């Protein structure tokens, strides 16, 4: 079970029968608004309201890697672009959809929808 604390800490609880073990996986020092697993569950996106997206690979037990930092109040959401786990897509309130590489956070493409976007 993965969850995030208010302080921006990613925590993992390994639960087996009536026993559990807690492990702090990453501390990004920003409140995490969404945790999104890749379709094959090998990567986890940590998304903040401030427009920063981190990648965490549970099997590698390393630190979370900052992929992108829009530093924008217009940032709404991010998710994996499927199929595969190589790309991330983000969207802003103004309707700009952006595609990013999950390997190194490289900006690849954008599309302006021309309409204001809302998340429900």
Secondary structure, DSSP 8 states (H G I E B T S, - for coil): -EEE-TTSEEEEEEEETTEEEEEEEEE-SS-EEEEEE-TTSS-EEEEETTSEEEEE-TTTT---EEEEE---TTEEEEEEESSSSSEEEEEETT-EEEEEETTT--EEEEEE-SS-----
